Every structure is written in structure tokens, then in C-alpha cells.
């Protein structure tokens, strides 16, 4: 049997649905994050998947984001474009203990620079607990961020789900 995987982009995507055939993972597709990103503000975190307290957020990366931090690890996957992730190891935690989801860092974060990670389409980066991170995108890009439901998460299920 022959399978063709189509990977979308902001310039070229086909709105689809989930198709399950014989429980073979090659036959699964996920929400159209590109369409969500086209309708989002830069760095707005729109939930496109949810499992109990965990969410996957679609993010339109454009320009430079504000600094964020989190009391738990997060990951970010570049779906389209090219994004630089800047990381700082915080001198002291800025997210309240037990707080889920990311929170804004006011001003520049205090602590040593951990470095940068450049992620392109298909690349993933860890956003470790106790660090601050900022995204920089020279061109419009799309990110998927795995985190826990928090104050930053925008839930627009009625707008983004097919009926």
C-alpha cells in the first residue's frame, strides 16, 4: 500500500477532517492549524486540541513576542516558517507555583542567557520550567505549543470546529 503525507503551510493548505481507517496512524490528520493561524493575532495562543488539563495551541508567530514563563515544561513545534526561540534561566521563578499555562514576564527577565534555538518547519524545542522564552519570526510562521490550559489559552471551539 502507498501513503502520501501532505504537509500544509500558510500559503497552501486544504481544510480537512479526521479520517480513521483501521487504526493505522498514517490515516490520522489533525485540526487545520494553518486556518486558525490565518485568523489569529500575532502570538495569540488558540487551543486546537485539548485532553483534560493539557492543550495544544496554534500560534501565529510574527515579529517578536513578549517574554513568557511557565511553572511546567512546555514544547513548541514549528509547523511553517522559521522562528528563533530565546531562552533565559531565571534567577527566581516568576510563575506562581502550581499555575498552569504560560504567564507574561514584565520587562526583561533576570538571569543568565541559556542561548537560542532556531526552529524551522518540523523542528521542536523544549521550553523548560524555570526559564523565560521569547519567539522571534522575520516572516509569518506557525507554531504548535503543548502546554497546560491557562489564562493565555484562547478557546474558540465554536469558530474553529467543523459541525
Helices and strands as residue ranges (DSSP letters): G 25-27, H 33-38, E 45-51, E 54-64, E 68-69, E 74-80, E 82-89, E 103-104, E 113-120, E 124-127, E 131-148, E 153-154, H 157-160
